Amino acid sequence: MPYIMLKSPSRLLAALALGSSLCSGPAFAEMTKSLNLNGTTGLIDMPSGEAQDDAAFTFSTALVGTITRATISFQITERLSASFRFQTWRDWDAVIAGDSKFNDRSFDLRYQVLQEGRYLPSLTIGLIDFTGQGLFSSEYIAATKSLGERVKVTAGLGWGRLGSDGSIGQVFGDRPAVAEGNGKPNTDQWFRGDAAPFAGVEVKLSDTWTFKGEYSSDAYVLEDDERGLIDRKSPFNFGFEYQKGPNTRYGIYSLYGTEVGLVFHLVLDPKSRATGGVMGAAPVAVKARPPRSADPEAYDGGWVTQPDAGPLLRKNLAKRLAVDGIVIENLAYTATTAQIRIRNNRIDAGAQAIGRTARALSNVMPASVEVFEIVPVVNGIGASKVTIRRSDLEQLEFASDNATLLRQRTMISDAGPLPANAVGDDGLYPRFRWGLKPAFRMSEPLKGDLGLRLSASYDIRPGLVLSGSIYGRVVGNVDRSGDPSDSVLPHVRTDGSRYTKFGNPALESLTLALYGRPAADVYSRVSFGYLERMHAGISGEVLWKPVDSQLALGVELNYTKQRDTDGGLGFGEYDYDVVTGHVSAYYDFGNGYLGQLDVGRYLAGDVGATLSLDRVFVNGWRVGAFATVTDVSAADFGDGGFDKGIRFSVPLNWALGNQTKNNFGTTLRANTGDGGARLNVDGRLYDSIRDYHTDALDPEWGRVWR
Amino acid sequence: MGQGLALKSWTRTATAVLIGSLLAGCGNDKSEPSPVGAAVGNMAKATLARVTGRAAAPAAQPAQVTRADIEKFGIPILRAVIPLRGADALLTVSDAKGSTVTWATTDGTSFTLRDGVLIQTRGLGADLMSSQAPSASALSSGGSHQRVYFFLGADDQTTRRTYDCTVTVDGAERIEIFGRAHSTTKVTEDCVRPQGTISNTFWFEGPVIRKSRQWTSGGIGFIDFEGVVD
């Protein structure tokens, strides 16, 4: 049989690998939502009235003469988008002596007030660099209208930099100077000072080529008049863009009569898998039991008295589940009910892991077992209990809309205690695991380290694990000058370059962690040891989260000492210890929007609150932003005034299509200061258990039959 | 100086290990395979298949395997072709529950048909997860019915499509499958919903669907099935 199959499956596989882009490519019926050199929606250097498709995640790199702009943008909702930009001016010392390079980070927000209609244009109001030192600050309103299927025209009015050339006067009064090192939203400046119009046109030449031309209202005062980096001779910019596939776009432009601009955009759609759908082999079929009337003996529960039944059933189940990377923690049964506790190591969707486990149970358990209780286990503790009736599984396997029907008959509840008769252990405890893997650490757009991480863990008993890791950088361009920071606060975070320079390789962590379920709906964690790169000590956390609740509440308390920069075990370099802790509220707003509020004391001893908002997608993509305000003054915090940033996480299986739970992601901060810094401890409870609660399982429930 | 030297040699060793482990990583924890390694493996396989398969090969493919080759195994064989994917596979039975039969490739792609009418697929990406489909006898006798497809969209969520369908009996047609001729009646099922239309075609040999072209999902399009060996 394999002989004749030989050719066909490999062809099918090849076709799947190659043909996957067929399903995800957009039809070029309408013009693409275009992006500009600033990595935001717009023309060349000017913004436009359009918005990207909902949830579009774009990464742009642009060269404008000696200026580099790297920008990450996210379309948070259909109308609201945010951008984080890292900008470098080279030859900064051309006219004024000083550093040869100057870096600045900026945040943008834009809101589409009006969506394009038959006669009305789309209209967007936007803020560029609205919290920083103001080197790039502007505000604008821009309108864009398509004329047919090939031409779009844009006109707008700008303030700040976008109001610096060809001003029509001040509409809303004077623009005050930015307070030094402020970092708070520059509300005083918004839409103040000179206003100037800008305009442009975009022409689609073919499915891949686009021409753009614009009249810019940015005088480049900083770059031209002050620093002599760019010679701005003309307000006109024009150029061409080439779209390669649905995800990449290149642009080349003539800028301001003297410069050449280059841009590369990576446009990702977190909502749609790059592979068009979830790959991975088909499941085994549900095994049909004989009708009770035909074979009543099969339903006899006498088998439970056989002493070898447990180990045998467990072994057979383990063999079937190993195919999907599912490990059995425990199996408990009576003549009618089986409870299996599983560790899902590979399948990205909890619902699919539950479905696969139910199918395996139907193939292995004697016919008298009617109720399957599946308990996903995370860090040794039960996250929830999914109860499925075996006859529902049998009846619905081929039914129309079987996922909805099965969900209606499935109960998801608190995991509850481990049954007394559980058949545990199968060489799982104690168990030593280790791995050596390449690891990428990104610290800001275009900056990161590629290195190796040696990690090991020793599972002592369920919920008790000793683990550690060592990281060594091989290549990278992260700051490792080794200079102590000039922060007036305790250097709880700002000596990063010292940790990078002196600790390579460094012991990242070495901790003993104990996870528990003290009561129904309550989860707990205690971690002790070298918790993170810069701090060591003890951290305790308790979380209340009913499985079907949108709200969760947590408390965390830590006592830590600051570690030496050499990545070793010592504490001699900084004589600093601190008690930190937070009270946290988590809320799931639905449609994938998660909010979190933490109030408490931070590492530098400052007191304040962090507000974060994340958008999570069914396939595991996650994009979010956070801001922390504490009693540290803006001046003491340093550049940026307070802690704020964005974070994202991309599941590798979204891009590659194969079964893995690995992610690529990072947190990018506007400025790293010592205020508002929290301990980076592994295994925080909310994120680890949420995957198996109803708010996460329900949206992905369609995969239970996958 | 000494430290500099030590750092250098560390860097050199690490670079070597990094390159060595980039594709695979190493360790004793086999539950999580290296995604990079797997992806490179898939790409290599795909490239290899493309090189050996070539563009003109699909037409020649069936000729390489003769009916005698297939029949000597003495088991039922169904052929599935996915034009949009350029895929062509011979399937064997992996599960049968009454008239609902699941056919699978050896690499774990499966197709479930009820009396020859496709109701589910697995392992294709944009899989048809379930469907409300007409019975074979309803199709052979003409008439109209409602059809509902539930498939996994690119967003990992179930997408539902409901169609109103009409069946037309087109008449007799002689078809050939792996060198064997069959006298069939061709039946077309035209399905409409406000956003578009699809049509499925069935070739009935008596009460049995011998051959069919059935729509599956937005991402997969149509699949052609041929009953090669019963």
Boltz contact constraints between the chains, C-beta under 6 A:
constraints:
  - contact:
      token1: [A, 1]
      token2: [B, 73]
      max_distance: 6.0
  - contact:
      token1: [A, 4]
      token2: [B, 90]
      max_distance: 6.0
  - contact:
      token1: [A, 5]
      token2: [B, 106]
      max_distance: 6.0
  - contact:
      token1: [A, 8]
      token2: [B, 89]
      max_distance: 6.0
  - contact:
      token1: [A, 8]
      token2: [B, 90]
      max_distance: 6.0
  - contact:
      token1: [A, 9]
      token2: [B, 105]
      max_distance: 6.0
  - contact:
      token1: [A, 9]
      token2: [B, 106]
      max_distance: 6.0
  - contact:
      token1: [A, 9]
      token2: [B, 107]
      max_distance: 6.0
  - contact:
      token1: [A, 10]
      token2: [B, 49]
      max_distance: 6.0
  - contact:
      token1: [A, 11]
      token2: [B, 88]
      max_distance: 6.0
  - contact:
      token1: [A, 12]
      token2: [B, 87]
      max_distance: 6.0
  - contact:
      token1: [A, 12]
      token2: [B, 89]
      max_distance: 6.0
  - contact:
      token1: [A, 12]
      token2: [B, 105]
      max_distance: 6.0
  - contact:
      token1: [A, 13]
      token2: [B, 107]
      max_distance: 6.0
  - contact:
      token1: [A, 14]
      token2: [B, 46]
      max_distance: 6.0
  - contact:
      token1: [A, 14]
      token2: [B, 49]
      max_distance: 6.0
  - contact:
      token1: [A, 15]
      token2: [B, 85]
      max_distance: 6.0
  - contact:
      token1: [A, 15]
      token2: [B, 86]
      max_distance: 6.0
  - contact:
      token1: [A, 15]
      token2: [B, 87]
      max_distance: 6.0
  - contact:
      token1: [A, 17]
      token2: [B, 42]
      max_distance: 6.0
  - contact:
      token1: [A, 17]
      token2: [B, 46]
      max_distance: 6.0
  - contact:
      token1: [A, 18]
      token2: [B, 46]
      max_distance: 6.0
  - contact:
      token1: [A, 19]
      token2: [B, 85]
      max_distance: 6.0
  - contact:
      token1: [A, 22]
      token2: [B, 84]
      max_distance: 6.0
  - contact:
      token1: [A, 23]
      token2: [B, 126]
      max_distance: 6.0
  - contact:
      token1: [A, 23]
      token2: [B, 219]
      max_distance: 6.0
  - contact:
      token1: [A, 24]
      token2: [B, 154]
      max_distance: 6.0
  - contact:
      token1: [A, 271]
      token2: [B, 155]
      max_distance: 6.0
  - contact:
      token1: [A, 272]
      token2: [B, 154]
      max_distance: 6.0
  - contact:
      token1: [A, 272]
      token2: [B, 155]
      max_distance: 6.0
  - contact:
      token1: [A, 273]
      token2: [B, 154]
      max_distance: 6.0
  - contact:
      token1: [A, 276]
      token2: [B, 125]
      max_distance: 6.0
  - contact:
      token1: [A, 276]
      token2: [B, 126]
      max_distance: 6.0
  - contact:
      token1: [A, 276]
      token2: [B, 154]
      max_distance: 6.0
  - contact:
      token1: [A, 276]
      token2: [B, 219]
      max_distance: 6.0
  - contact:
      token1: [A, 277]
      token2: [B, 125]
      max_distance: 6.0
  - contact:
      token1: [A, 277]
      token2: [B, 126]
      max_distance: 6.0
  - contact:
      token1: [A, 277]
      token2: [B, 152]
      max_distance: 6.0
  - contact:
      token1: [A, 277]
      token2: [B, 219]
      max_distance: 6.0
  - contact:
      token1: [A, 279]
      token2: [B, 125]
      max_distance: 6.0
  - contact:
      token1: [A, 281]
      token2: [B, 108]
      max_distance: 6.0
  - contact:
      token1: [A, 281]
      token2: [B, 123]
      max_distance: 6.0
  - contact:
      token1: [A, 282]
      token2: [B, 108]
      max_distance: 6.0
  - contact:
      token1: [A, 282]
      token2: [B, 110]
      max_distance: 6.0
  - contact:
      token1: [A, 282]
      token2: [B, 122]
      max_distance: 6.0
  - contact:
      token1: [A, 282]
      token2: [B, 123]
      max_distance: 6.0
  - contact:
      token1: [A, 285]
      token2: [B, 95]
      max_distance: 6.0
  - contact:
      token1: [A, 285]
      token2: [B, 102]
      max_distance: 6.0
  - contact:
      token1: [A, 288]
      token2: [B, 97]
      max_distance: 6.0
  - contact:
      token1: [A, 325]
      token2: [B, 31]
      max_distance: 6.0
  - contact:
      token1: [A, 345]
      token2: [B, 31]
      max_distance: 6.0
  - contact:
      token1: [A, 345]
      token2: [B, 32]
      max_distance: 6.0
  - contact:
      token1: [A, 398]
      token2: [B, 100]
      max_distance: 6.0
  - contact:
      token1: [A, 398]
      token2: [B, 119]
      max_distance: 6.0
  - contact:
      token1: [A, 400]
      token2: [B, 130]
      max_distance: 6.0
  - contact:
      token1: [A, 400]
      token2: [B, 132]
      max_distance: 6.0
  - contact:
      token1: [A, 401]
      token2: [B, 130]
      max_distance: 6.0
  - contact:
      token1: [A, 401]
      token2: [B, 150]
      max_distance: 6.0
  - contact:
      token1: [A, 402]
      token2: [B, 130]
      max_distance: 6.0
  - contact:
      token1: [A, 403]
      token2: [B, 158]
      max_distance: 6.0
  - contact:
      token1: [A, 433]
      token2: [B, 28]
      max_distance: 6.0
  - contact:
      token1: [A, 433]
      token2: [B, 29]
      max_distance: 6.0
  - contact:
      token1: [A, 434]
      token2: [B, 27]
      max_distance: 6.0
  - contact:
      token1: [A, 434]
      token2: [B, 28]
      max_distance: 6.0
  - contact:
      token1: [A, 435]
      token2: [B, 27]
      max_distance: 6.0
  - contact:
      token1: [A, 435]
      token2: [B, 29]
      max_distance: 6.0
  - contact:
      token1: [A, 436]
      token2: [B, 21]
      max_distance: 6.0
  - contact:
      token1: [A, 436]
      token2: [B, 26]
      max_distance: 6.0
  - contact:
      token1: [A, 436]
      token2: [B, 27]
      max_distance: 6.0
  - contact:
      token1: [A, 437]
      token2: [B, 25]
      max_distance: 6.0
  - contact:
      token1: [A, 438]
      token2: [B, 18]
      max_distance: 6.0
  - contact:
      token1: [A, 438]
      token2: [B, 22]
      max_distance: 6.0
  - contact:
      token1: [A, 452]
      token2: [B, 14]
      max_distance: 6.0
  - contact:
      token1: [A, 452]
      token2: [B, 18]
      max_distance: 6.0
  - contact:
      token1: [A, 472]
      token2: [B, 14]
      max_distance: 6.0
  - contact:
      token1: [A, 474]
      token2: [B, 14]
      max_distance: 6.0
  - contact:
      token1: [A, 474]
      token2: [B, 15]
      max_distance: 6.0
  - contact:
      token1: [A, 474]
      token2: [B, 18]
      max_distance: 6.0
  - contact:
      token1: [A, 618]
      token2: [B, 156]
      max_distance: 6.0
  - contact:
      token1: [A, 618]
      token2: [B, 157]
      max_distance: 6.0
  - contact:
      token1: [A, 619]
      token2: [B, 156]
      max_distance: 6.0
  - contact:
      token1: [A, 652]
      token2: [B, 35]
      max_distance: 6.0
  - contact:
      token1: [A, 656]
      token2: [B, 35]
      max_distance: 6.0
  - contact:
      token1: [A, 656]
      token2: [B, 39]
      max_distance: 6.0
  - contact:
      token1: [A, 658]
      token2: [B, 38]
      max_distance: 6.0
  - contact:
      token1: [A, 660]
      token2: [B, 35]
      max_distance: 6.0
  - contact:
      token1: [A, 662]
      token2: [B, 35]
      max_distance: 6.0
  - contact:
      token1: [A, 702]
      token2: [B, 152]
      max_distance: 6.0
  - contact:
      token1: [A, 702]
      token2: [B, 157]
      max_distance: 6.0
  - contact:
      token1: [A, 702]
      token2: [B, 158]
      max_distance: 6.0
  - contact:
      token1: [A, 705]
      token2: [B, 129]
      max_distance: 6.0
